[in-house]
Amino acid sequence: MVDPAREVTFKKETVSKLLMLFFKDDKSKVSNDTVTLMAEMLRIFVIEATRRAVKHAENEDCVGVDLEHIERILPQLLLDF
């Protein structure tokens, strides 16, 4: 079972500011539904990256996940999304 204290979440304000970085027009706005959807997509992306990094570390008989494990799974993760 997932520990609620360790649940992956993103602040909507942060997601909104990140989205705004990609707009050319400063007057552009992002709806609440868009921010909610993007936050959920980011949550799924982070969970998948974590799972793949853990699996990679287990395959190498490592006790924990290092930055190296994350770097190794990033190319396949970015291709899948």
Phi and psi restraints in degrees (range 20) as a CNS / XPLOR table:
assign (resid 1 and name C) (resid 2 and name N)
       (resid 2 and name CA) (resid 2 and name C) 1.0 -77.1 20.0 2
assign (resid 2 and name N) (resid 2 and name CA)
       (resid 2 and name C) (resid 3 and name N) 1.0 133.3 20.0 2
assign (resid 2 and name C) (resid 3 and name N)
       (resid 3 and name CA) (resid 3 and name C) 1.0 -77.5 20.0 2
assign (resid 3 and name N) (resid 3 and name CA)
       (resid 3 and name C) (resid 4 and name N) 1.0 116.9 20.0 2
assign (resid 3 and name C) (resid 4 and name N)
       (resid 4 and name CA) (resid 4 and name C) 1.0 -58.7 20.0 2
assign (resid 4 and name N) (resid 4 and name CA)
       (resid 4 and name C) (resid 5 and name N) 1.0 -27.1 20.0 2
assign (resid 4 and name C) (resid 5 and name N)
       (resid 5 and name CA) (resid 5 and name C) 1.0 -70.5 20.0 2
assign (resid 5 and name N) (resid 5 and name CA)
       (resid 5 and name C) (resid 6 and name N) 1.0 -20.8 20.0 2
assign (resid 5 and name C) (resid 6 and name N)
       (resid 6 and name CA) (resid 6 and name C) 1.0 -106.6 20.0 2
assign (resid 6 and name N) (resid 6 and name CA)
       (resid 6 and name C) (resid 7 and name N) 1.0 12.6 20.0 2
assign (resid 6 and name C) (resid 7 and name N)
       (resid 7 and name CA) (resid 7 and name C) 1.0 -63.2 20.0 2
assign (resid 7 and name N) (resid 7 and name CA)
       (resid 7 and name C) (resid 8 and name N) 1.0 138.2 20.0 2
assign (resid 7 and name C) (resid 8 and name N)
       (resid 8 and name CA) (resid 8 and name C) 1.0 -78.8 20.0 2
assign (resid 8 and name N) (resid 8 and name CA)
       (resid 8 and name C) (resid 9 and name N) 1.0 124.5 20.0 2
assign (resid 8 and name C) (resid 9 and name N)
       (resid 9 and name CA) (resid 9 and name C) 1.0 -141.0 20.0 2
assign (resid 9 and name N) (resid 9 and name CA)
       (resid 9 and name C) (resid 10 and name N) 1.0 156.1 20.0 2
assign (resid 9 and name C) (resid 10 and name N)
       (resid 10 and name CA) (resid 10 and name C) 1.0 -127.9 20.0 2
assign (resid 10 and name N) (resid 10 and name CA)
       (resid 10 and name C) (resid 11 and name N) 1.0 138.0 20.0 2
assign (resid 10 and name C) (resid 11 and name N)
       (resid 11 and name CA) (resid 11 and name C) 1.0 -69.4 20.0 2
assign (resid 11 and name N) (resid 11 and name CA)
       (resid 11 and name C) (resid 12 and name N) 1.0 134.7 20.0 2
assign (resid 11 and name C) (resid 12 and name N)
       (resid 12 and name CA) (resid 12 and name C) 1.0 -63.1 20.0 2
assign (resid 12 and name N) (resid 12 and name CA)
       (resid 12 and name C) (resid 13 and name N) 1.0 -33.7 20.0 2
assign (resid 12 and name C) (resid 13 and name N)
       (resid 13 and name CA) (resid 13 and name C) 1.0 -64.1 20.0 2
assign (resid 13 and name N) (resid 13 and name CA)
       (resid 13 and name C) (resid 14 and name N) 1.0 -40.8 20.0 2
assign (resid 13 and name C) (resid 14 and name N)
       (resid 14 and name CA) (resid 14 and name C) 1.0 -65.6 20.0 2
assign (resid 14 and name N) (resid 14 and name CA)
       (resid 14 and name C) (resid 15 and name N) 1.0 -45.1 20.0 2
assign (resid 14 and name C) (resid 15 and name N)
       (resid 15 and name CA) (resid 15 and name C) 1.0 -62.1 20.0 2
assign (resid 15 and name N) (resid 15 and name CA)
       (resid 15 and name C) (resid 16 and name N) 1.0 -42.0 20.0 2
assign (resid 15 and name C) (resid 16 and name N)
       (resid 16 and name CA) (resid 16 and name C) 1.0 -61.7 20.0 2
assign (resid 16 and name N) (resid 16 and name CA)
       (resid 16 and name C) (resid 17 and name N) 1.0 -43.7 20.0 2
assign (resid 16 and name C) (resid 17 and name N)
       (resid 17 and name CA) (resid 17 and name C) 1.0 -65.5 20.0 2
assign (resid 17 and name N) (resid 17 and name CA)
       (resid 17 and name C) (resid 18 and name N) 1.0 -37.8 20.0 2
assign (resid 17 and name C) (resid 18 and name N)
       (resid 18 and name CA) (resid 18 and name C) 1.0 -63.7 20.0 2
assign (resid 18 and name N) (resid 18 and name CA)
       (resid 18 and name C) (resid 19 and name N) 1.0 -43.4 20.0 2
assign (resid 18 and name C) (resid 19 and name N)
       (resid 19 and name CA) (resid 19 and name C) 1.0 -62.8 20.0 2
assign (resid 19 and name N) (resid 19 and name CA)
       (resid 19 and name C) (resid 20 and name N) 1.0 -39.7 20.0 2
assign (resid 19 and name C) (resid 20 and name N)
       (resid 20 and name CA) (resid 20 and name C) 1.0 -64.1 20.0 2
assign (resid 20 and name N) (resid 20 and name CA)
       (resid 20 and name C) (resid 21 and name N) 1.0 -24.3 20.0 2
assign (resid 20 and name C) (resid 21 and name N)
       (resid 21 and name CA) (resid 21 and name C) 1.0 -63.0 20.0 2
assign (resid 21 and name N) (resid 21 and name CA)
       (resid 21 and name C) (resid 22 and name N) 1.0 -23.0 20.0 2
assign (resid 21 and name C) (resid 22 and name N)
       (resid 22 and name CA) (resid 22 and name C) 1.0 -93.6 20.0 2
assign (resid 22 and name N) (resid 22 and name CA)
       (resid 22 and name C) (resid 23 and name N) 1.0 -5.2 20.0 2
assign (resid 22 and name C) (resid 23 and name N)
       (resid 23 and name CA) (resid 23 and name C) 1.0 -87.2 20.0 2
assign (resid 23 and name N) (resid 23 and name CA)
       (resid 23 and name C) (resid 24 and name N) 1.0 139.9 20.0 2
assign (resid 23 and name C) (resid 24 and name N)
       (resid 24 and name CA) (resid 24 and name C) 1.0 -82.8 20.0 2
assign (resid 24 and name N) (resid 24 and name CA)
       (resid 24 and name C) (resid 25 and name N) 1.0 -32.8 20.0 2
assign (resid 24 and name C) (resid 25 and name N)
       (resid 25 and name CA) (resid 25 and name C) 1.0 -94.1 20.0 2
assign (resid 25 and name N) (resid 25 and name CA)
       (resid 25 and name C) (resid 26 and name N) 1.0 123.2 20.0 2
assign (resid 25 and name C) (resid 26 and name N)
       (resid 26 and name CA) (resid 26 and name C) 1.0 -65.8 20.0 2
assign (resid 26 and name N) (resid 26 and name CA)
       (resid 26 and name C) (resid 27 and name N) 1.0 -17.7 20.0 2
assign (resid 26 and name C) (resid 27 and name N)
       (resid 27 and name CA) (resid 27 and name C) 1.0 -84.8 20.0 2
assign (resid 27 and name N) (resid 27 and name CA)
       (resid 27 and name C) (resid 28 and name N) 1.0 -5.8 20.0 2
assign (resid 27 and name C) (resid 28 and name N)
       (resid 28 and name CA) (resid 28 and name C) 1.0 -64.1 20.0 2
assign (resid 28 and name N) (resid 28 and name CA)
       (resid 28 and name C) (resid 29 and name N) 1.0 147.9 20.0 2
assign (resid 28 and name C) (resid 29 and name N)
       (resid 29 and name CA) (resid 29 and name C) 1.0 -127.0 20.0 2
assign (resid 29 and name N) (resid 29 and name CA)
       (resid 29 and name C) (resid 30 and name N) 1.0 158.0 20.0 2
assign (resid 29 and name C) (resid 30 and name N)
       (resid 30 and name CA) (resid 30 and name C) 1.0 -120.3 20.0 2
assign (resid 30 and name N) (resid 30 and name CA)
       (resid 30 and name C) (resid 31 and name N) 1.0 130.6 20.0 2
assign (resid 30 and name C) (resid 31 and name N)
       (resid 31 and name CA) (resid 31 and name C) 1.0 -75.5 20.0 2
assign (resid 31 and name N) (resid 31 and name CA)
       (resid 31 and name C) (resid 32 and name N) 1.0 160.5 20.0 2
assign (resid 31 and name C) (resid 32 and name N)
       (resid 32 and name CA) (resid 32 and name C) 1.0 -61.9 20.0 2
assign (resid 32 and name N) (resid 32 and name CA)
       (resid 32 and name C) (resid 33 and name N) 1.0 -36.4 20.0 2
assign (resid 32 and name C) (resid 33 and name N)
       (resid 33 and name CA) (resid 33 and name C) 1.0 -64.3 20.0 2
assign (resid 33 and name N) (resid 33 and name CA)
       (resid 33 and name C) (resid 34 and name N) 1.0 -39.3 20.0 2
assign (resid 33 and name C) (resid 34 and name N)
       (resid 34 and name CA) (resid 34 and name C) 1.0 -64.6 20.0 2
assign (resid 34 and name N) (resid 34 and name CA)
       (resid 34 and name C) (resid 35 and name N) 1.0 -44.1 20.0 2
assign (resid 34 and name C) (resid 35 and name N)
       (resid 35 and name CA) (resid 35 and name C) 1.0 -63.8 20.0 2
assign (resid 35 and name N) (resid 35 and name CA)
       (resid 35 and name C) (resid 36 and name N) 1.0 -42.0 20.0 2
assign (resid 35 and name C) (resid 36 and name N)
       (resid 36 and name CA) (resid 36 and name C) 1.0 -62.8 20.0 2
assign (resid 36 and name N) (resid 36 and name CA)
       (resid 36 and name C) (resid 37 and name N) 1.0 -44.2 20.0 2
assign (resid 36 and name C) (resid 37 and name N)
       (resid 37 and name CA) (resid 37 and name C) 1.0 -63.6 20.0 2
assign (resid 37 and name N) (resid 37 and name CA)
       (resid 37 and name C) (resid 38 and name N) 1.0 -45.3 20.0 2
assign (resid 37 and name C) (resid 38 and name N)
       (resid 38 and name CA) (resid 38 and name C) 1.0 -65.1 20.0 2
assign (resid 38 and name N) (resid 38 and name CA)
       (resid 38 and name C) (resid 39 and name N) 1.0 -37.4 20.0 2
assign (resid 38 and name C) (resid 39 and name N)
       (resid 39 and name CA) (resid 39 and name C) 1.0 -62.7 20.0 2
assign (resid 39 and name N) (resid 39 and name CA)
       (resid 39 and name C) (resid 40 and name N) 1.0 -40.5 20.0 2
assign (resid 39 and name C) (resid 40 and name N)
       (resid 40 and name CA) (resid 40 and name C) 1.0 -67.2 20.0 2
assign (resid 40 and name N) (resid 40 and name CA)
       (resid 40 and name C) (resid 41 and name N) 1.0 -40.2 20.0 2
assign (resid 40 and name C) (resid 41 and name N)
       (resid 41 and name CA) (resid 41 and name C) 1.0 -64.7 20.0 2
assign (resid 41 and name N) (resid 41 and name CA)
       (resid 41 and name C) (resid 42 and name N) 1.0 -41.2 20.0 2
assign (resid 41 and name C) (resid 42 and name N)
       (resid 42 and name CA) (resid 42 and name C) 1.0 -63.8 20.0 2
assign (resid 42 and name N) (resid 42 and name CA)
       (resid 42 and name C) (resid 43 and name N) 1.0 -39.2 20.0 2
assign (resid 42 and name C) (resid 43 and name N)
       (resid 43 and name CA) (resid 43 and name C) 1.0 -61.9 20.0 2
assign (resid 43 and name N) (resid 43 and name CA)
       (resid 43 and name C) (resid 44 and name N) 1.0 -46.1 20.0 2
assign (resid 43 and name C) (resid 44 and name N)
       (resid 44 and name CA) (resid 44 and name C) 1.0 -64.4 20.0 2
assign (resid 44 and name N) (resid 44 and name CA)
       (resid 44 and name C) (resid 45 and name N) 1.0 -41.5 20.0 2
assign (resid 44 and name C) (resid 45 and name N)
       (resid 45 and name CA) (resid 45 and name C) 1.0 -60.3 20.0 2
assign (resid 45 and name N) (resid 45 and name CA)
       (resid 45 and name C) (resid 46 and name N) 1.0 -45.3 20.0 2
assign (resid 45 and name C) (resid 46 and name N)
       (resid 46 and name CA) (resid 46 and name C) 1.0 -66.9 20.0 2
assign (resid 46 and name N) (resid 46 and name CA)
       (resid 46 and name C) (resid 47 and name N) 1.0 -40.7 20.0 2
assign (resid 46 and name C) (resid 47 and name N)
       (resid 47 and name CA) (resid 47 and name C) 1.0 -63.3 20.0 2
assign (resid 47 and name N) (resid 47 and name CA)
       (resid 47 and name C) (resid 48 and name N) 1.0 -45.0 20.0 2
assign (resid 47 and name C) (resid 48 and name N)
       (resid 48 and name CA) (resid 48 and name C) 1.0 -63.8 20.0 2
assign (resid 48 and name N) (resid 48 and name CA)
       (resid 48 and name C) (resid 49 and name N) 1.0 -42.3 20.0 2
assign (resid 48 and name C) (resid 49 and name N)
       (resid 49 and name CA) (resid 49 and name C) 1.0 -61.4 20.0 2
assign (resid 49 and name N) (resid 49 and name CA)
       (resid 49 and name C) (resid 50 and name N) 1.0 -41.8 20.0 2
assign (resid 49 and name C) (resid 50 and name N)
       (resid 50 and name CA) (resid 50 and name C) 1.0 -64.2 20.0 2
assign (resid 50 and name N) (resid 50 and name CA)
       (resid 50 and name C) (resid 51 and name N) 1.0 -46.6 20.0 2
assign (resid 50 and name C) (resid 51 and name N)
       (resid 51 and name CA) (resid 51 and name C) 1.0 -60.2 20.0 2
assign (resid 51 and name N) (resid 51 and name CA)
       (resid 51 and name C) (resid 52 and name N) 1.0 -43.6 20.0 2
assign (resid 51 and name C) (resid 52 and name N)
       (resid 52 and name CA) (resid 52 and name C) 1.0 -67.4 20.0 2
assign (resid 52 and name N) (resid 52 and name CA)
       (resid 52 and name C) (resid 53 and name N) 1.0 -39.1 20.0 2
assign (resid 52 and name C) (resid 53 and name N)
       (resid 53 and name CA) (resid 53 and name C) 1.0 -65.9 20.0 2
assign (resid 53 and name N) (resid 53 and name CA)
       (resid 53 and name C) (resid 54 and name N) 1.0 -39.8 20.0 2
assign (resid 53 and name C) (resid 54 and name N)
       (resid 54 and name CA) (resid 54 and name C) 1.0 -64.0 20.0 2
assign (resid 54 and name N) (resid 54 and name CA)
       (resid 54 and name C) (resid 55 and name N) 1.0 -44.6 20.0 2
assign (resid 54 and name C) (resid 55 and name N)
       (resid 55 and name CA) (resid 55 and name C) 1.0 -61.8 20.0 2
assign (resid 55 and name N) (resid 55 and name CA)
       (resid 55 and name C) (resid 56 and name N) 1.0 -41.4 20.0 2
assign (resid 55 and name C) (resid 56 and name N)
       (resid 56 and name CA) (resid 56 and name C) 1.0 -63.4 20.0 2
assign (resid 56 and name N) (resid 56 and name CA)
       (resid 56 and name C) (resid 57 and name N) 1.0 -42.3 20.0 2
assign (resid 56 and name C) (resid 57 and name N)
       (resid 57 and name CA) (resid 57 and name C) 1.0 -65.4 20.0 2
assign (resid 57 and name N) (resid 57 and name CA)
       (resid 57 and name C) (resid 58 and name N) 1.0 -40.9 20.0 2
assign (resid 57 and name C) (resid 58 and name N)
       (resid 58 and name CA) (resid 58 and name C) 1.0 -63.4 20.0 2
assign (resid 58 and name N) (resid 58 and name CA)
       (resid 58 and name C) (resid 59 and name N) 1.0 -38.8 20.0 2
assign (resid 58 and name C) (resid 59 and name N)
       (resid 59 and name CA) (resid 59 and name C) 1.0 -63.1 20.0 2
assign (resid 59 and name N) (resid 59 and name CA)
       (resid 59 and name C) (resid 60 and name N) 1.0 -26.8 20.0 2
assign (resid 59 and name C) (resid 60 and name N)
       (resid 60 and name CA) (resid 60 and name C) 1.0 -95.2 20.0 2
assign (resid 60 and name N) (resid 60 and name CA)
       (resid 60 and name C) (resid 61 and name N) 1.0 8.7 20.0 2
assign (resid 60 and name C) (resid 61 and name N)
       (resid 61 and name CA) (resid 61 and name C) 1.0 56.3 20.0 2
assign (resid 61 and name N) (resid 61 and name CA)
       (resid 61 and name C) (resid 62 and name N) 1.0 38.4 20.0 2
assign (resid 61 and name C) (resid 62 and name N)
       (resid 62 and name CA) (resid 62 and name C) 1.0 -91.7 20.0 2
assign (resid 62 and name N) (resid 62 and name CA)
       (resid 62 and name C) (resid 63 and name N) 1.0 150.0 20.0 2
assign (resid 62 and name C) (resid 63 and name N)
       (resid 63 and name CA) (resid 63 and name C) 1.0 -75.3 20.0 2
assign (resid 63 and name N) (resid 63 and name CA)
       (resid 63 and name C) (resid 64 and name N) 1.0 -36.0 20.0 2
assign (resid 63 and name C) (resid 64 and name N)
       (resid 64 and name CA) (resid 64 and name C) 1.0 -136.6 20.0 2
assign (resid 64 and name N) (resid 64 and name CA)
       (resid 64 and name C) (resid 65 and name N) 1.0 175.9 20.0 2
assign (resid 64 and name C) (resid 65 and name N)
       (resid 65 and name CA) (resid 65 and name C) 1.0 -95.7 20.0 2
assign (resid 65 and name N) (resid 65 and name CA)
       (resid 65 and name C) (resid 66 and name N) 1.0 129.1 20.0 2
assign (resid 65 and name C) (resid 66 and name N)
       (resid 66 and name CA) (resid 66 and name C) 1.0 -107.3 20.0 2
assign (resid 66 and name N) (resid 66 and name CA)
       (resid 66 and name C) (resid 67 and name N) 1.0 169.0 20.0 2
assign (resid 66 and name C) (resid 67 and name N)
       (resid 67 and name CA) (resid 67 and name C) 1.0 -57.4 20.0 2
assign (resid 67 and name N) (resid 67 and name CA)
       (resid 67 and name C) (resid 68 and name N) 1.0 -33.9 20.0 2
assign (resid 67 and name C) (resid 68 and name N)
       (resid 68 and name CA) (resid 68 and name C) 1.0 -59.4 20.0 2
assign (resid 68 and name N) (resid 68 and name CA)
       (resid 68 and name C) (resid 69 and name N) 1.0 -39.6 20.0 2
assign (resid 68 and name C) (resid 69 and name N)
       (resid 69 and name CA) (resid 69 and name C) 1.0 -65.2 20.0 2
assign (resid 69 and name N) (resid 69 and name CA)
       (resid 69 and name C) (resid 70 and name N) 1.0 -40.2 20.0 2
assign (resid 69 and name C) (resid 70 and name N)
       (resid 70 and name CA) (resid 70 and name C) 1.0 -66.8 20.0 2
assign (resid 70 and name N) (resid 70 and name CA)
       (resid 70 and name C) (resid 71 and name N) 1.0 -42.2 20.0 2
assign (resid 70 and name C) (resid 71 and name N)
       (resid 71 and name CA) (resid 71 and name C) 1.0 -61.6 20.0 2
assign (resid 71 and name N) (resid 71 and name CA)
       (resid 71 and name C) (resid 72 and name N) 1.0 -34.0 20.0 2
assign (resid 71 and name C) (resid 72 and name N)
       (resid 72 and name CA) (resid 72 and name C) 1.0 -73.0 20.0 2
assign (resid 72 and name N) (resid 72 and name CA)
       (resid 72 and name C) (resid 73 and name N) 1.0 -31.4 20.0 2
assign (resid 72 and name C) (resid 73 and name N)
       (resid 73 and name CA) (resid 73 and name C) 1.0 -90.1 20.0 2
assign (resid 73 and name N) (resid 73 and name CA)
       (resid 73 and name C) (resid 74 and name N) 1.0 -15.4 20.0 2
assign (resid 73 and name C) (resid 74 and name N)
       (resid 74 and name CA) (resid 74 and name C) 1.0 -56.8 20.0 2
assign (resid 74 and name N) (resid 74 and name CA)
       (resid 74 and name C) (resid 75 and name N) 1.0 -45.2 20.0 2
assign (resid 74 and name C) (resid 75 and name N)
       (resid 75 and name CA) (resid 75 and name C) 1.0 -58.4 20.0 2
assign (resid 75 and name N) (resid 75 and name CA)
       (resid 75 and name C) (resid 76 and name N) 1.0 -44.5 20.0 2
assign (resid 75 and name C) (resid 76 and name N)
       (resid 76 and name CA) (resid 76 and name C) 1.0 -69.2 20.0 2
assign (resid 76 and name N) (resid 76 and name CA)
       (resid 76 and name C) (resid 77 and name N) 1.0 -34.7 20.0 2
assign (resid 76 and name C) (resid 77 and name N)
       (resid 77 and name CA) (resid 77 and name C) 1.0 -66.6 20.0 2
assign (resid 77 and name N) (resid 77 and name CA)
       (resid 77 and name C) (resid 78 and name N) 1.0 -42.8 20.0 2
assign (resid 77 and name C) (resid 78 and name N)
       (resid 78 and name CA) (resid 78 and name C) 1.0 -69.2 20.0 2
assign (resid 78 and name N) (resid 78 and name CA)
       (resid 78 and name C) (resid 79 and name N) 1.0 -31.3 20.0 2
assign (resid 78 and name C) (resid 79 and name N)
       (resid 79 and name CA) (resid 79 and name C) 1.0 -72.1 20.0 2
assign (resid 79 and name N) (resid 79 and name CA)
       (resid 79 and name C) (resid 80 and name N) 1.0 -31.8 20.0 2
assign (resid 79 and name C) (resid 80 and name N)
       (resid 80 and name CA) (resid 80 and name C) 1.0 -73.3 20.0 2
assign (resid 80 and name N) (resid 80 and name CA)
       (resid 80 and name C) (resid 81 and name N) 1.0 -27.3 20.0 2
